Amino acid sequence: MGLYQAIKKKEEKVSVIGLGYVGMPLAIEFAKFAQVIGFDISREKVEQYLSGKDVTKEVGDEAIKQSSAFFTWEEKYLREAKFHIVAVPTPINKDKTPDLKPVTGASRTLGRNLTSGSIVVYESTVYPGVTEDICVPILEQESGLKCGKDFKVGYSPERINPGDKAHRLETIVKVVSGMDEAALEDIAKVYELVIKAGVYQAESIRVAEAAKVIENSQRDINIAFMNELAIIFNKLGIDTTAVLKAASTKWNFLKFTPGLVGGHCIGVDPYYLTYKAEEQGYHSQIILSGRRINDDMGKYVAENAVKKMIQANIAIKGAKVAILGITFKENCPDSRNTKVVDIIRELREYGIQVQVADPVADAAEVKAEYGIDLCRFDEIKAVDAVIVAVAHDEITALKLEAIKAFYSGRNLQGMYELKEIAATSEAGMDEGRNVLIDVKGIFDYKHAASLNYLYWRL
């Protein structure tokens, strides 16, 4: 009887190593069909799961409370499983090179507890060759077992989109690969237990690794193009959103928008690919150019906020700015590698005081990672400018009329009637207006102008 059949009959267990935005949905979904051990090295995180709290907000508290999955921070329980899924993050170092410590550390932990007859599947985003050239030797060294004889490996790139309620684990086609046909067959069948959209069997582990790393690289390049367009159109005095709306009427126009590119996927994965390319003697041109554009967008937003404040005759040093949203994407509590922090740092370089409100972010994580104390919306008072940085539902629900309450009295809300504005000089129009920077293009600029906002968006 194959491993798949044993798992289906609940005679063998599945382990998920790394209970974050990728691992937790996997553990919860597999637990509906199999015996599951969910392991994470963070005791604090596991204890929150055991108390029924979903710190990722990906599956919900109730799903965790009702799940039959066994959550633990003790590695010894990994010995009870035969099918292991490694779903740990793969960040980058300060010099933009791959940081493989999480995945090599997980390999050591698993290796110490690996038993004969097991299959190990990596889901972490890596460059081609990491699974077989780096992880397998660690598993062999720590376990004393031989890959291909005592255990087998595969790779199945994660495709979870944090915060996305439409594209879920079970509704996204899963790419799977194995070191040989037998391993691939078992891996495919095990994943088919939970993936309703079906699986795609890649030709090799390296092909699957490469497929994953180019998915986010492609998106990164397309967003970089949009960001470059935003910079050009801003210089030309043309509204980028209006241009994109017009262009998107063509059937084959790709609907990307400008914005901040952060997080632990799109802003990271391209560096894994270019690192491997440089090892082979090829220096990337398009990929790294796109990365440079996207990495500079936080500074660009901050600079334009300062320009608008000067335009409104606001003294820059000592000015107060409120930023709405700090996570790397909408409706997701994760603030790791968020580019909103680049806006904050740049504003502080000008001597500007910054308040940050985010109803979705993990406040403890933000404090630990960046030393920033989050505030509530009702605590924002007397600011000189507002930057809407993240399109959380709670933020997009805010009306322009309500945002006016955040500003200082010296901006003289409603001091101009529209007909008076039209009759004044440009300087007169701008002085005293409320500066609003809309990074995500949430609001209608005509409506903003009618409410006396000095409005700017990418």
N, C-alpha and C positions, 0 to 999 in steps of 0.2 A: 504494500500500500504506500502510495506516494505521500509526501509531506502535505500536499494540498488536501487530500482526502482525510488525513489525520487531523488537520486543523478544522476542516468542515465538520467532522464528527466530534470536535472539541476534545480530542485525545492528545493534541499538542497545542502549545500556546504561541501567540504572537506577542512580541515585545516592541514597543515604540520608545526609542531613546531620544529624548529632547521633547519636552511638553510645552512648546510655544505655539505660535500661530499656525504652524504646519503640523506638528506632532499631536496636539490636543484634538483637532478634528479627526485625525487618523485614528487615534485611540478610541474615541467615542463611536465612530462609525464601525470600526472593526469589532468592537465589543457587542454589536448587535448580532453578529454572526459567529464570533469565536471568543475563546478565552484570551484576554488581553492583559499584559503587564505594561503599565505606563511608567517610564523611569525618567527622572530628571535629577541632576546633581544638586539643584537648589531645594534644600529642605523647606525653606520658607514658601516657595512657589507651590510645592506639593501639598504642604499643610493647608494652603488656601483652597486648593482643589478638594482636599479631603473634607473641608468645611462647607463645600458646595459653592464656592465662589469661582467664577470663570474670569481670571485676570486678563485673558485675551479678548474677551467679549465676542469670540468667534462662534461658540456653540451655545452659550447661555448657561446660567446657573442651574436651571432645572434639568438640562440634559446631563450635566455632571452628577447631580444628585441621584438621578435615576439610572445612570450607567453602571454596568456590572464590571467595568474595567477596574483593575487593581493598581492604584497609584502609589509609587514608592520612591524614596531617595536612596534606598539601600541596594547596591549593585548585585548583591548575592542572589536576588530574585530573578535576575536575568538568566541564570542557569536553568530555570524551569521552562524557558521558551526555546523553540527551534527555528522560528522565523523572526528575524530581527530587522527592524526598520530604523535606520539612523537618520534623524531629522533635526540636526543641530545647525545653528547659523554658520555662515562662512563670510565673515567681514573682511575688511582690508586694513592694512597698517597705515600709519600716517604718511608713508611714502608711496601709498597707492598700490602696494604689492599685496598679493593674497595672504590673508591670515588664516592658516589652516589649523591653528591650535585647537579650536573647538572640535573639528572633525577628527584630528589625530588623537585628541584626548578621549573622545567617545570611542574610538577604535581600540585604544588601550584598555579602557574600562570594559568594553564588550569582550575583547580578547581574553581578559582574565577570567571571564565567565562563560566562554564559548564552549559548547559541547559538540561532539561528533554528530554528523548528520544535519547540521544547521545550514540555513541559508541566510546570508546577510545582504540586505538591500540598502543602498545609500540613496537618500533623497536630497541631500544638501547640494546646493549649486557649486560646481567646481569646474576647472578647466579639463579638457580631455586628457585622461591618463591618471588622474588622482586616485580613482578607485583601485585600479590594478597595480599601479606603480608605487603608491604611497600607503594606502590603507591596508591592502592585502598583506604586505610584509609585517606590518604592525600586528595584525590579527594572528598571523602565524607565530611571530616571536612571543607574544603574550600568552597564547593558548597552547603552544607546542604542537598544534595540529597543522596539517598540510592542506592548502587550498586546492580544490579539485579532487582530492582524495577523501578528506575528512569533513570539509565544509565547502560551500560554494557561495559565490557573490553575484550581485546584480546591481543595476542602477535604474532608478525610476524618478526622474526629476519632479520636484513638487511644482504644482501650478496653482496653488491656492492664492487668491487675491484678497488680502485682509480687508475687512470692512464691506466686502461685496456680498450682498445677500442674494444676488441672482446667480452668479457663477460660483457654485459651491464645489467642494471636493467630489461629490458623487455625480455632478453634472458636467464635469470637464474631462475630456478624453485623456487617459493616462498613458504616457509613453513608458514602456517597460523594456528592460534588456537583461540578459543573463550571460554568464561566461561560457555556457554551452547550451545545447538544445534542451536538455533535461531540466536545467535550472530555469531557463526561460519559460518553459511550459508551466512549471510549478508557480513561478513568480506571477505570470500572467493570470493563472486561475485564481490565485489568492487575492490579487487585486480586483478581479472581476466580482468577487463577493460584495464589494462595496461601491465600485464605480459603475453607475447605471449607464453612463455615456459610452462605456466600453474602453478597451485598451488598444494601444498600437504597439506592435512588437518591432522594436528597432533592430537593426542588423547586428549591432555590437554595443558593448558598454560605452566605448569611446564615441560612437555616433549619438547615443542618448545624452551623454555629457555635453557634447558639442551643441546638440539641438537646444538644450536648456539655456546654455550660456548665450546663444545668439537671439533667443526670444526677447530677452530684456535689452540686449544691445540694439536690436532693431528699433524697439520702442524709444530707447534713449536717443538714438540718432534722429528719429522723426520729431521728437519733442524739441531737440536742439535746433532743428530747422525752423520750427515754429517760433522758438525764442529769438533766433536771429532775425526772423521776419518782424517780430515785435519791436526789436531794437531799430531796425531800418524804418518801419512805418512810424515809429514814435518820432524819429528825426524828420520825417516827411509831414508830420501832423495828420496822419491818417489813422483811423481807429482799426486796430488789428482784428477785433471781433467782427466788425462789419465786413472786412475783407474776406475773412474765412467763411462767413455766412454766404456771401455771394459766390465764392469759389466752390463751396460744398454742394451747390446745385448741380454740378457735373457728377455723373454717376460714378466715375472712378477716382474722384478726389478723396484722398485719405483724411479722415476727420480727426486730426490731432489738434491740440490747443497748446499755447504757451503756458509755462508755469515752472514751479520749483520742483526739481527732481531729486528726491531724497530717499530715505528708507534703506532697507538692507537687500534690495534686489536690483532695481533699475539703475540706481546710482552706484552700485558696487560691481555687478556682474561683468560689465564691459572691461573692467580692469583685470579680471581673471583671464579673459580671452586675449587681451593685448599682452599680458605677462607671458603667456604661453607662446604667443607669436614672436615676441622678442627673444625668447629662448631659442627659437628656430632661426633667428637672424632677420626677422621681418619687423620693421617699425610701422605700426598702424598709422594711417593718415586720417581716414574718415572717422573712425571710432573715437580716437583721442581728441580730435577737433571738436566733435560733439560733446564729449565730456567736459572740455574746457569751457565751452559756452554754458552748459548747464551748471557747472560748478560756480560760475560767476554771477548767476542770476540773483542770488540773495543780495549781493553787493549792489547790483544794478537797481533793484527795487528800492533799497535804502537810499541810494543817491537820488533817485527821482522823488522820493518822499521829501528829502531835504530841499530839493529844488522847488517843489510845490509849496513848502513851508516858507521859503524865502519869498516866493511869489506872493504869498498871502501876508507878507510883512511880519512874519513871526521870528523873533530872536531865536537862533538855533541852539546856542549853548544854554543849557538849563531847561530847554523845552521838554514837554511831556508828550509821549506817544503811546497809544494803546494798541496792542497787537491782538487780534482775535484769531486764536488757533495756533498751536505749536507742533502738533503731530505731523508726521511725514505725509499723511494723506487723510482724506475725509472719513469720518465715522469709524476711526481706528484709534485706539488709545496709545499706540506705539510711537514714541518720539525719538527712537534711535536713528541717528544719521539724518535728522530733519534739517532741511535747508532754511527753515524759518530762523534758526539760530544764527545763520549768517547775516540776516537782516538785523537782528538784535545787536550782534557784535559791531556791525558797521555803524549803526545809529549811536551806540555808546562811544565810538571813536570820535563822534562829533560833540560829545558832551550832553547827549540827549538822555533823559530819564525814560525808561521803558516799563510799561505795565503789560503783563501777559495774562489773558483770560482764555481758558480752554475747558469747556464742560465735559469733554470726552477723554482728554489725556490722563495718564496715570501720574498724579501729582507727585507722588513719592519718587517715581522714576525720573521725572523732569528735574526735581530738586537734586537728586543724587548725581544725575548725568551732567547737568548744566548749572547747578546752583541757583536756579530760578524758582521763586515762589509764585505759584499761580494765584490769580485773584478771581472773584466772581464778577459777572457783568455789572451787578449793582454797586460794586466797589470802584468802578472806573469813574473818576470825577476830574473835571477841569483839565482835560488833555487838549493839546494843540493840534493833534492829528490822530486819525485812526487808520490802521492797516488791517484789512481783512485778508488773512493769509491762508486760511484753510476752510473749505466748504463743508463743514459739519452741518448736519440738518438743523441743529440748534442755532447755528450762525446764519445760515441762509434764510431761516425763518424770521430773522430780525428785519424790521422795516427801517427804511432810511429815516423816517420820522423819529423812530425810537433811538436810533444811533445818535441823533443830535444831542441827546441828554448826556453823552459822554464828554462833550466839549466844554471848554472854558467860557465864561461869560463874556470875555473880551472879544469873542468872535461875533458878538452881536447877532444872534440867530434871527434870521428873517429881516435883517436891516434894509434889504433892498427889495423892492417890487421888481418883477421881471421887466416892466417897461423902463424902469429907472436904470436897471443893469445895462440894458441895450443902449441907453443914451450916454453912459459914462465911458471914460477911457478904459483901456485894458487894465491898467494898474488899479484904477478905482474899482473896477469890477472884482478884482482878485483880493484886495485888501479887506480883511474881516471875514472872508469866507471860510467855511469849515473844510479842512483838507482831508480828503478820503482817498486812500490808496486801496484799490480793489484788485488784488493779485489774481484771483480766480475769475474775474469778470462776472460776478454774481448779479450786480445791479444794472439797471438801465441808465445810461449816462445822461439821457435827456431828462429823466425824472430827477436824477441827482442834481443836475443844473437848475432845475425848477425849484429845488429846495435850497438853493444857494450853496451847494457844495463845490469846492474846487476839486474836481474828480479826476483821477488818473488810474488807468488799468493797463495791464500788459497787452 
